[in-house]
Amino acid sequence: RMFKSECHFINGTEKVRLVDRGFYNREEIARYDSDVGRYVGLTPFGEKEARNLNSNPAILEDARNAVDTYCRHNYEVSTPFLVERR
């Protein structure tokens, strides 16, 4: 099992999008998109996982807060590598 988190910055930190992706056997099974605000299953197993995650308010609240605690918090550290390498 593998997880990947991606932060997408538009106009600095004015618009930030977080995408958490879960993989199993090199296949993406589920993802959380901060623009959608919930987990979405991409396979039958992923749909079951997404239902379980979406039914837990604490997990959803942590995912929603990750935009600030993970993306915006690390923006200043990653900016020189992201902006100057266009």
BELHU-V19481 format. One record per residue. N is the residue number from 0. RES is the residue in one letter. PHI is phi in whole degrees, -180 to 180 (* if undefined). BURIAL is b if it has 16 or more other ideal C-beta (glycine too) atoms within 10 Angstrom, else e. D_CENTER is the distance of its C-alpha to the mean C-alpha in Angstrom with 1 decimal. Layout:
((N/RES/PHI/BURIAL/D_CENTER) (N/RES/PHI/BURIAL/D_CENTER))
This chain:
((0/R/*/e/16.0) (1/M/-140/e/13.3) (2/F/-127/e/9.6) (3/K/-137/e/7.8) (4/S/-113/e/5.0) (5/E/-129/e/5.9) (6/C/-110/b/7.1) (7/H/-114/e/9.6) (8/F/-106/b/12.6) (9/I/-122/e/15.3) (10/N/59/e/18.6) (11/G/71/e/17.7) (12/T/-102/b/15.6) (13/E/-65/e/17.1) (14/K/-129/e/14.2) (15/V/-122/b/10.7) (16/R/-125/e/7.6) (17/L/-109/b/4.0) (18/V/-126/e/2.6) (19/D/-103/b/2.7) (20/R/-120/b/6.4) (21/G/-112/b/9.5) (22/F/-122/e/12.9) (23/Y/-141/e/16.4) (24/N/58/e/19.5) (25/R/64/e/17.7) (26/E/-119/e/16.5) (27/E/-72/e/13.0) (28/I/-105/b/13.5) (29/A/-156/b/10.5) (30/R/-151/b/7.0) (31/Y/-114/b/5.1) (32/D/-120/b/5.3) (33/S/-65/b/6.5) (34/D/-70/e/9.6) (35/V/-82/e/10.4) (36/G/88/e/9.8) (37/R/-156/e/9.9) (38/Y/-82/b/9.3) (39/V/-126/e/11.2) (40/G/-86/b/13.5) (41/L/-110/b/14.7) (42/T/-133/e/17.6) (43/P/-57/e/20.1) (44/F/-67/e/18.8) (45/G/-65/b/15.2) (46/E/-65/e/16.5) (47/K/-66/e/18.2) (48/E/-62/b/15.3) (49/A/-63/b/13.3) (50/R/-60/e/16.5) (51/N/-64/e/16.8) (52/L/-68/b/13.4) (53/N/-70/b/14.0) (54/S/-82/e/17.5) (55/N/-104/e/16.7) (56/P/-61/e/16.4) (57/A/-66/e/15.7) (58/I/-66/e/12.5) (59/L/-64/b/11.3) (60/E/-64/e/12.6) (61/D/-62/e/10.9) (62/A/-65/b/7.4) (63/R/-67/e/9.0) (64/N/-73/e/10.6) (65/A/-63/b/7.9) (66/V/-59/b/8.0) (67/D/-83/e/11.6) (68/T/-76/e/12.0) (69/Y/-104/b/9.6) (70/C/-75/b/9.4) (71/R/-63/b/12.8) (72/H/-62/e/14.4) (73/N/-93/e/14.1) (74/Y/-60/e/14.9) (75/E/-64/e/18.6) (76/V/-72/e/18.5) (77/S/-90/e/16.7) (78/T/-55/e/18.5) (79/P/-59/e/21.7) (80/F/-82/e/20.1) (81/L/-85/e/18.0) (82/V/-77/e/20.6) (83/E/-80/e/23.8) (84/R/-102/e/22.9) (85/R/-67/e/23.1))
